[in-house]
């Protein structure tokens, strides 16, 4: 059996909050795939959380501001160009 996990299922799997029946289904699968867009969606949601906390646009490594041009090109950027 092949499965394609959506973003919600992927996050719940990672956080170990997937319902037991779903866990059994994933474990029985021969192939479990995840769309590349899920990674982008998670990055965007993470960036949105940063807006709420007030630390959006700051490098997670050094704490310096990420260049505006970089954020325009990649709004979910987590690192300045020096730490990318």
Protein Blocks (a to p, Z undefined) as FASTA:
>chain_A
ZZdddfklmmmmmnopacfklmmmmmmpmbdcddfklmmmmmmmmmmmmmmnopghiafk
lopacdfklmmmmmmbcbdfklZZ
